[in-house]
Amino acid sequence: MPALFLGGVGRWARTADYLSVTLTLLLGADGAVDVLVMSQRERATDLAVLRATRWTTGELVRLTLYEGLGLALLGSLTGAAAGLATVLALGEGVFSGHLLPVAG
């Protein structure tokens, strides 16, 4: 009977992990969109000047998309480097399970 109980807890823990990751990704995406929207609002006059100097709407859209892609790439690389540095700083405990021992 205890094995059944622990199996159920494992499923709940896995579901909680997936929900946590999903929520984190959604919040991160929302933050990135907010940054891009604020950037566009702050640069409205700059974009109007570019439009007045015969930039097409397509060129302005590409400029915005490239800016967003660059921001996403920079954020991803920074996050990956920080995560790797954290794992290396913590050492082998992360992989061997010594950091968070589970009862049982």
DRENZAMI-245507 format. One record per residue (C-alpha): residue in one letter; chain; x, y, z. Coordinates in nm, 4 decimals. Example, Ala and Ser with C-alpha at 12.3 -4.5 7.8 and 13.67 -1.06 7.14 Angstrom:
REM residues 2
<rec a,A,<1.2300,-0.4500,0.7800>>
<rec s,A,<1.3670,-0.1060,0.7140>>
This chain:
REM residues 104
<rec m,A,<0.0000,0.0000,0.0000>>
<rec p,A,<0.2773,0.2556,0.0714>>
<rec a,A,<0.4187,0.2036,-0.2798>>
<rec l,A,<0.0821,0.3037,-0.4273>>
<rec f,A,<0.0753,0.6116,-0.2109>>
<rec l,A,<0.4263,0.7136,-0.3126>>
<rec g,A,<0.3407,0.6537,-0.6787>>
<rec g,A,<0.0476,0.8916,-0.6452>>
<rec v,A,<0.2680,1.1523,-0.4837>>
<rec g,A,<0.5144,1.1163,-0.7709>>
<rec r,A,<0.2417,1.1848,-1.0243>>
<rec w,A,<0.1263,1.4894,-0.8311>>
<rec a,A,<0.4826,1.6137,-0.8034>>
<rec r,A,<0.5381,1.5661,-1.1772>>
<rec t,A,<0.2143,1.7510,-1.2549>>
<rec a,A,<0.3168,2.0324,-1.0204>>
<rec d,A,<0.6541,2.0509,-1.1974>>
<rec y,A,<0.4887,2.0784,-1.5387>>
<rec l,A,<0.2507,2.3461,-1.4135>>
<rec s,A,<0.5376,2.5374,-1.2585>>
<rec v,A,<0.7423,2.5260,-1.5796>>
<rec t,A,<0.4404,2.6279,-1.7878>>
<rec l,A,<0.3644,2.9207,-1.5593>>
<rec t,A,<0.7283,3.0296,-1.5667>>
<rec l,A,<0.7370,3.0213,-1.9471>>
<rec l,A,<0.4109,3.2141,-1.9741>>
<rec l,A,<0.5317,3.4812,-1.7323>>
<rec g,A,<0.8624,3.5075,-1.9166>>
<rec a,A,<0.6845,3.5460,-2.2505>>
<rec d,A,<0.4551,3.8091,-2.1005>>
<rec g,A,<0.7584,3.9999,-1.9732>>
<rec a,A,<0.9225,3.9924,-2.3146>>
<rec v,A,<0.6045,4.1165,-2.4833>>
<rec d,A,<0.5720,4.3947,-2.2262>>
<rec v,A,<0.9284,4.5076,-2.2927>>
<rec l,A,<0.8676,4.5170,-2.6682>>
<rec v,A,<0.5380,4.7058,-2.6324>>
<rec m,A,<0.6978,4.9641,-2.4036>>
<rec s,A,<0.9890,4.9955,-2.6454>>
<rec q,A,<0.7487,5.0647,-2.9312>>
<rec r,A,<0.5549,5.3219,-2.7296>>
<rec e,A,<0.8695,5.5024,-2.6183>>
<rec r,A,<1.0043,5.5060,-2.9730>>
<rec a,A,<0.6829,5.6140,-3.1450>>
<rec t,A,<0.8357,5.9440,-3.2548>>
<rec d,A,<1.1506,5.7728,-3.3793>>
<rec l,A,<0.9427,5.5289,-3.5802>>
<rec a,A,<0.7372,5.8190,-3.7178>>
<rec v,A,<1.0575,5.9891,-3.8335>>
<rec l,A,<1.1690,5.6676,-4.0034>>
<rec r,A,<0.8284,5.6408,-4.1685>>
<rec a,A,<0.8596,6.0019,-4.2852>>
<rec t,A,<1.1970,5.9205,-4.4391>>
<rec r,A,<1.0296,5.6622,-4.6630>>
<rec w,A,<1.0761,5.3500,-4.4574>>
<rec t,A,<0.8005,5.1081,-4.5486>>
<rec t,A,<0.5744,4.9472,-4.2927>>
<rec g,A,<0.7387,4.6144,-4.3723>>
<rec e,A,<1.0826,4.7551,-4.2914>>
<rec l,A,<0.9563,4.8873,-3.9587>>
<rec v,A,<0.7972,4.5516,-3.8787>>
<rec r,A,<1.1230,4.3728,-3.9616>>
<rec l,A,<1.3138,4.6201,-3.7435>>
<rec t,A,<1.0803,4.5424,-3.4531>>
<rec l,A,<1.0981,4.1674,-3.5085>>
<rec y,A,<1.4775,4.1693,-3.5292>>
<rec e,A,<1.4912,4.3728,-3.2106>>
<rec g,A,<1.2671,4.1181,-3.0384>>
<rec l,A,<1.4701,3.8242,-3.1664>>
<rec g,A,<1.7925,3.9890,-3.0530>>
<rec l,A,<1.6469,4.0544,-2.7092>>
<rec a,A,<1.5248,3.6944,-2.6826>>
<rec l,A,<1.8613,3.5558,-2.7932>>
<rec l,A,<2.0520,3.7742,-2.5497>>
<rec g,A,<1.8169,3.6794,-2.2645>>
<rec s,A,<1.8402,3.3103,-2.3491>>
<rec l,A,<2.2185,3.3110,-2.3619>>
<rec t,A,<2.2414,3.5073,-2.0375>>
<rec g,A,<1.9977,3.2718,-1.8631>>
<rec a,A,<2.1764,2.9621,-1.9916>>
<rec a,A,<2.5126,3.0973,-1.8768>>
<rec a,A,<2.3731,3.1853,-1.5336>>
<rec g,A,<2.2137,2.8411,-1.5009>>
<rec l,A,<2.5332,2.6649,-1.6024>>
<rec a,A,<2.7382,2.8756,-1.3617>>
<rec t,A,<2.4955,2.7917,-1.0804>>
<rec v,A,<2.5098,2.4191,-1.1508>>
<rec l,A,<2.8888,2.4262,-1.1680>>
<rec a,A,<2.9084,2.6286,-0.8468>>
<rec l,A,<2.6850,2.3825,-0.6628>>
<rec g,A,<2.8956,2.0929,-0.7798>>
<rec e,A,<2.8079,1.7261,-0.7857>>
<rec g,A,<2.5328,1.7574,-0.5254>>
<rec v,A,<2.2853,1.8549,-0.7950>>
<rec f,A,<2.3310,1.5361,-0.9913>>
<rec s,A,<2.3760,1.2890,-0.7081>>
<rec g,A,<2.0717,1.4007,-0.5102>>
<rec h,A,<2.2599,1.5191,-0.2024>>
<rec l,A,<2.1058,1.8663,-0.2036>>
<rec l,A,<1.7433,1.7626,-0.1485>>
<rec p,A,<1.7305,1.4186,0.0101>>
<rec v,A,<1.3914,1.2511,-0.0222>>
<rec a,A,<1.2579,1.0398,0.2603>>
<rec g,A,<1.2246,0.6738,0.1736>>
